[in-house]
């Protein structure tokens, strides 16, 4: 027995050695730098050259930031305080921050309304963008467009309430007729919504003091608030319209197909700035003579049309990337066209199309600055117009444009990082 026990101890280990920490060169920041910055002589050379240029930029720009003035009331006072030294005049931001964010005509005592609408936007987007968010927040998402309209533009609460009832009535009519035909359900929903809106228009027109806020005309909207409104509304509308256009372009019905093809190709062949001039000058002629169509609404229509055409092509690429077997699988399950598209085809196509959709959304948000060319005072329009035209701040450029760059970078970078996170969650590479 002793010999057997000795052999088992000699040849079989029944305990494990404690784990040892990895070498310093294989863990932490050292490993990352060795693999990403100094992995070979060529990458090492590029890293050193890049560090040299970064050092030159930082050392050159640091005095400009460090000597910045925040308390002056004009550019002349900034220069007097600096006394010939290099320094930024950040006082233009502290003096004109309200105009940069809200425009120069929005009532200052009503700033709480767009701020509240922005906070509610974050809450409303949570259940849509993050699957783990509480599902109860979907109620906030459904109500948000009507509440935000009432908060920003003001007026009586009956107008957005009638719009909400019309949408709800249209949805109920669609669900009642959907089993017969998807197209018939959509038509019934549209008719029901229009009837409710027309009838509700007479009621809301006679009620002027029902939970009314101070009305703010659209011409008083401005600053970064206007960019956020245009970007949020146009992206939200262009995605479903783009989906319908992509499906229509692949339709077997010639009329629907060619209407979608002509619309997409025409819009993609026209610059956005041209469409904005059309919205400003020409679009009003397509409405009844007595109709006073708001300029912001006309701009939203044109930007939405522009973005919808590009999103349609992105989604069409996602549809084309799906294997034919997915369509055959839907047919084998006995699903009709609407059910197959909603449950099987479109979810996969949208996952494939996420990078392209985000690219269009980011480009659309940046293109909202083009409204400044039709005399709308968004963030860029405020900088180019009232602020730089004033005698106090004529000559301040880097501080204002740097602030605009920072705001747009934060929004666009956030959208990009969210899309990358969503791709990882949905595993769009189909591994």
C-alpha positions in Angstrom: 0.0 0.0 0.0 2.8 2.4 0.8 4.4 1.8 -2.6 1.1 2.5 -4.4 0.6 5.7 -2.3 4.1 6.9 -3.1 3.6 6.3 -6.8 0.3 8.3 -6.8 2.0 11.2 -5.1 4.9 11.1 -7.5 2.9 11.0 -10.8 -0.5 12.5 -10.0 -1.0 16.1 -8.6 -4.1 16.5 -6.5 -3.7 20.2 -5.8 -3.2 23.2 -8.1 -0.6 25.8 -7.9 -1.9 29.3 -7.0 -2.4 31.6 -10.1 0.5 34.0 -10.7 -0.1 37.5 -11.9 0.8 38.0 -15.6 4.1 39.8 -16.5 4.0 43.5 -16.4 4.3 43.7 -20.2 1.2 41.5 -20.7 -1.3 43.4 -18.6 -2.8 46.9 -18.2 -1.7 50.1 -19.9 1.7 48.6 -20.7 0.2 45.8 -22.8 -2.2 48.3 -24.6 0.7 50.6 -25.4 2.9 47.8 -26.6 0.2 46.4 -28.9 -1.3 49.6 -30.2 1.4 52.3 -30.1 4.8 50.5 -30.2 4.1 47.3 -32.1 7.1 47.5 -34.5 9.5 50.2 -35.6 7.1 51.8 -38.1 4.2 52.2 -35.6 6.7 53.5 -33.0 7.8 56.1 -35.4 4.2 57.2 -36.2 3.4 57.3 -32.5 6.4 59.6 -31.7 5.6 61.9 -34.7 1.9 62.1 -33.6 2.9 62.9 -30.0 5.2 65.7 -31.2 2.4 67.3 -33.2 0.0 66.9 -30.3 2.5 68.5 -28.0 2.9 71.5 -30.4 -0.8 72.0 -30.7 -1.5 71.7 -26.9 1.4 74.1 -25.9 0.3 76.6 -28.6 -3.4 76.6 -27.7 -3.0 76.3 -23.9 -2.3 80.0 -23.2 -5.3 81.0 -25.3 -7.5 78.8 -23.0 -5.7 79.6 -19.7 -5.9 83.4 -20.2 -9.6 83.3 -21.2 -11.8 86.1 -20.0 -15.3 85.2 -18.7 -16.5 88.4 -17.1 -16.2 91.2 -19.8 -19.2 92.9 -21.4 -17.6 93.4 -24.8 -14.7 92.4 -27.0 -13.0 95.8 -26.4 -13.1 95.2 -22.6 -11.7 91.7 -23.1 -8.7 93.1 -25.0 -8.2 95.7 -22.4 -8.1 93.1 -19.6 -5.7 90.9 -21.6 -3.4 93.8 -22.1 -1.9 92.5 -25.3 -1.5 88.9 -24.1 -2.9 85.9 -26.0 -6.3 84.8 -24.6 -9.8 83.9 -25.5 -12.8 86.1 -24.9 -15.2 83.5 -23.5 -17.4 86.3 -22.1 -19.4 86.2 -25.3 -20.7 82.8 -24.2 -21.6 84.0 -20.7 -23.3 87.1 -22.1 -25.1 85.5 -25.1 -25.7 81.9 -23.9 -29.4 82.4 -24.0 -29.4 83.5 -27.6 -27.1 80.7 -28.6 -29.5 78.1 -27.1 -32.9 79.6 -27.5 -32.6 82.5 -30.0 -33.1 86.2 -29.4 -36.9 86.3 -29.6 -38.0 83.4 -27.4 -39.4 84.9 -24.1 -36.8 84.7 -21.4 -39.3 83.9 -18.7 -40.4 80.8 -20.7 -37.1 79.1 -21.1 -38.3 76.4 -18.7 -40.6 75.1 -21.4 -38.0 74.0 -24.0 -35.8 72.8 -21.1 -38.6 70.6 -19.8 -39.3 69.3 -23.3 -35.7 68.3 -23.7 -35.7 66.5 -20.3 -38.9 64.7 -21.3 -37.3 63.8 -24.7 -34.6 61.8 -22.8 -37.2 60.0 -20.8 -39.3 59.3 -23.9 -36.4 57.9 -25.8 -35.3 55.5 -23.0 -37.7 52.7 -23.7 -37.2 53.0 -27.5 -33.4 53.0 -27.4 -32.7 50.7 -24.5 -34.6 47.3 -24.2 -34.0 47.1 -20.4 -35.7 50.4 -19.7 -39.1 50.1 -17.9 -41.9 49.4 -20.4 -44.2 51.7 -18.5 -42.2 54.6 -20.0 -43.7 53.8 -23.4 -46.7 55.8 -22.2 -44.4 58.8 -22.0 -43.0 58.0 -25.5 -46.5 58.0 -27.0 -47.6 61.2 -25.3 -44.3 63.1 -25.8 -44.8 64.6 -29.3 -48.1 66.2 -28.3 -46.8 67.4 -24.9 -43.6 68.8 -26.5 -45.5 70.7 -29.1 -47.7 72.3 -26.4 -44.7 73.1 -24.2 -42.6 74.7 -27.0 -45.3 76.5 -29.0 -47.8 77.1 -26.2 -51.4 77.9 -26.7 -54.4 75.8 -25.5 -53.9 72.2 -24.5 -57.0 71.2 -26.7 -55.0 71.4 -29.9 -52.5 68.6 -29.1 -55.2 66.7 -27.3 -57.3 66.6 -30.4 -54.3 65.5 -32.4 -53.7 62.7 -29.9 -57.3 61.5 -30.1 -57.1 61.5 -33.9 -54.0 59.4 -33.9 -55.5 57.0 -31.3 -58.7 56.8 -33.4 -56.8 56.1 -36.6 -54.9 53.3 -34.9 -58.1 51.7 -33.6 -59.6 51.9 -37.1 -56.5 50.3 -38.6 -56.5 47.4 -36.2 -60.2 46.7 -36.8 -59.7 46.5 -40.6 -56.2 45.1 -40.7 -57.3 41.5 -40.9 -59.0 42.2 -44.3 -56.1 44.0 -45.9 -53.1 46.0 -44.7 -53.8 48.7 -47.3 -57.5 48.9 -46.4 -56.5 49.1 -42.7 -54.1 52.0 -43.4 -56.8 53.8 -45.5 -59.4 53.4 -42.7 -57.0 54.6 -40.1 -56.1 57.7 -42.1 -59.8 58.5 -42.8 -60.7 58.1 -39.1 -57.8 60.4 -38.0 -58.7 63.1 -40.5 -62.4 63.1 -39.5 -61.5 63.4 -35.8 -59.0 66.2 -36.5 -61.5 68.2 -38.6 -64.3 67.8 -35.9 -61.8 68.6 -33.2 -60.6 71.7 -35.0 -64.0 73.3 -34.5 -64.0 72.5 -30.8 -60.4 73.6 -30.1 -61.0 76.8 -32.0 -63.7 77.8 -29.7 -61.7 77.1 -26.5 -59.0 79.6 -25.8 -58.2 79.3 -22.1 -58.1 75.6 -21.4 -54.7 75.0 -19.8 -53.2 77.6 -22.1 -49.5 78.6 -22.2 -48.2 81.8 -23.6 -48.2 81.3 -27.4 -44.8 81.5 -29.1 -44.8 82.0 -32.9 -42.4 79.8 -34.9 -40.5 82.8 -36.1 -39.4 83.3 -32.4 -37.8 79.9 -32.3 -34.0 79.9 -32.7 -30.6 78.9 -31.4 -29.6 75.3 -30.8 -33.2 74.6 -29.7 -34.3 75.0 -33.4 -31.5 72.6 -34.5 -32.7 70.0 -31.9 -36.4 70.4 -33.0 -35.6 70.0 -36.7 -33.2 67.1 -36.1 -35.5 65.2 -33.7 -38.7 65.6 -35.7 -37.2 65.0 -39.1 -35.2 61.9 -38.1 -38.3 60.5 -36.3 -40.5 61.0 -39.4 -38.0 60.1 -42.1 -37.4 56.5 -40.7 -41.0 55.2 -41.1 -41.4 57.1 -44.4 -38.1 55.7 -45.6 -39.2 52.1 -44.7 -42.4 52.6 -46.7 -40.5 54.0 -49.7 -38.0 51.1 -49.6 -40.9 48.6 -49.5 -42.7 50.5 -52.3 -39.7 50.4 -54.5 -39.6 46.6 -54.3 -43.4 46.3 -54.8 -44.8 44.2 -57.6 -47.4 46.9 -58.4 -45.9 49.1 -61.1 -47.7 52.3 -60.2 -46.5 52.2 -56.5 -43.0 51.1 -57.5 -42.5 53.8 -60.1 -43.9 56.5 -57.8 -41.3 55.5 -55.1 -38.5 55.2 -57.7 -39.2 58.7 -59.1 -39.5 60.3 -55.7 -36.3 58.7 -54.4 -34.2 59.4 -57.4 -35.5 63.0 -57.8 -34.9 63.9 -54.1 -31.4 62.3 -54.1 -30.5 64.3 -57.2 -31.4 67.7 -55.7 -29.2 69.5 -53.0 -30.9 70.0 -49.7 -30.3 73.8 -49.8 -32.4 73.9 -53.0 -35.2 72.1 -51.2 -35.0 74.6 -48.4 -35.4 77.5 -50.8 -38.4 75.7 -52.3 -39.8 75.4 -48.7 -39.2 79.1 -48.2 -40.6 80.4 -51.4 -42.4 77.8 -53.6 -44.1 75.4 -51.2 -46.7 77.9 -50.0 -48.2 77.9 -53.6 -49.2 74.3 -53.2 -51.5 75.0 -50.3 -54.9 76.8 -50.4 -54.7 80.6 -50.8 -55.9 81.4 -47.3 -53.7 78.8 -45.7 -50.9 80.3 -43.6 -48.5 77.3 -43.5 -45.8 77.8 -40.9 -42.2 78.1 -42.2 -40.9 75.6 -39.6 -43.5 73.1 -40.9 -42.5 73.7 -44.5 -38.8 73.2 -43.6 -39.7 70.0 -41.7 -41.5 68.7 -44.7 -38.6 69.3 -47.0 -35.9 68.0 -44.7 -38.0 64.9 -44.0 -38.5 64.2 -47.7 -34.7 64.6 -48.2 -33.8 62.2 -45.4 -36.5 59.7 -46.3 -35.1 59.2 -49.8 -31.6 58.4 -48.4 -32.9 56.1 -45.6 -35.1 54.3 -48.2 -31.9 53.4 -50.2 -30.1 52.3 -47.0 -33.0 50.0 -46.0 -33.3 48.7 -49.6 -29.7 47.6 -49.3 -30.6 45.8 -46.0 -33.5 44.1 -47.7 -31.3 43.0 -50.7 -28.8 41.5 -48.2 -31.3 39.1 -46.7 -31.1 35.6 -48.1 -34.0 34.4 -50.2 -34.7 31.7 -47.7 -36.0 34.2 -45.2 -38.9 35.1 -47.6 -39.5 31.5 -48.3 -39.6 30.7 -44.6 -42.2 33.4 -44.1 -44.3 31.9 -46.9 -44.0 28.4 -45.4 -45.4 29.7 -42.1 -48.5 31.0 -43.9 -47.9 34.6 -43.1 -49.3 37.3 -45.4 -47.2 40.1 -46.8 -47.8 42.5 -43.9 -47.1 39.9 -41.2 -44.0 38.6 -42.9 -42.6 42.1 -43.4 -43.4 43.1 -39.8 -42.2 40.0 -38.0 -39.4 38.5 -40.1 -38.1 40.6 -43.0 -38.0 44.1 -41.6 -36.4 43.4 -38.2 -33.4 41.7 -39.9 -33.1 44.3 -42.6 -33.1 47.1 -40.0 -30.3 45.4 -38.1 -28.2 45.2 -41.2 -29.0 48.8 -42.0 -28.1 50.3 -38.6 -24.7 51.9 -39.7 -26.3 53.5 -42.8 -29.3 54.8 -40.9 -27.1 56.3 -38.2 -24.9 57.9 -40.9 -28.0 59.6 -42.5 -29.2 60.7 -39.1 -25.9 62.3 -38.2 -25.6 64.0 -41.5 -29.2 65.2 -41.3 -28.7 66.7 -37.8 -25.6 68.6 -39.1 -27.5 69.7 -42.2 -30.1 71.5 -40.1 -27.6 74.4 -39.9 -28.5 75.1 -43.6 -31.7 76.7 -42.5 -29.6 79.8 -41.7 -29.5 80.5 -45.4 -33.2 81.1 -45.5 -33.1 83.6 -42.6 -33.9 81.2 -39.8 -31.9 81.9 -36.7 -30.6 78.5 -35.6 -27.3 78.3 -33.8 -25.3 79.1 -36.9 -27.7 81.8 -37.9 -27.5 83.4 -34.5 -23.7 83.5 -34.7 -23.6 84.9 -38.2 -26.4 87.3 -37.6 -27.3 89.1 -34.4 -24.2 88.2 -32.4 -21.4 89.0 -34.8 -23.4 91.9 -36.1 -23.5 93.6 -32.7 -20.9 96.2 -31.9 -19.9 94.5 -28.6 -18.9 91.2 -30.1 -17.9 92.0 -33.8 -14.6 90.2 -34.2 -15.2 87.2 -31.9 -15.0 84.0 -34.0 -13.1 81.1 -32.4 -15.0 81.2 -29.2 -18.4 81.2 -30.9 -17.7 78.6 -33.5 -15.8 76.4 -31.0 -19.0 76.4 -28.9 -21.1 75.4 -31.9 -18.6 72.6 -32.8 -18.7 71.3 -29.2 -22.6 71.1 -29.1 -22.8 69.4 -32.4 -20.0 67.0 -31.6 -21.6 65.9 -28.3 -24.9 65.1 -30.1 -23.4 63.4 -33.1 -20.8 61.5 -31.1 -23.5 60.2 -28.7 -25.5 59.0 -31.7 -22.5 57.2 -33.1 -21.6 55.5 -29.8 -25.2 54.4 -29.3 -25.3 52.8 -32.8 -22.1 50.9 -32.0 -23.6 49.7 -28.7 -26.8 48.7 -30.5 -24.8 46.7 -33.1 -23.1 44.8 -30.4 -26.3 44.0 -28.7 -28.1 42.8 -31.8 -25.0 41.0 -33.2 -25.4 42.4 -36.7 -22.4 40.5 -38.0 -24.5 37.2 -37.9 -21.7 35.2 -36.5 
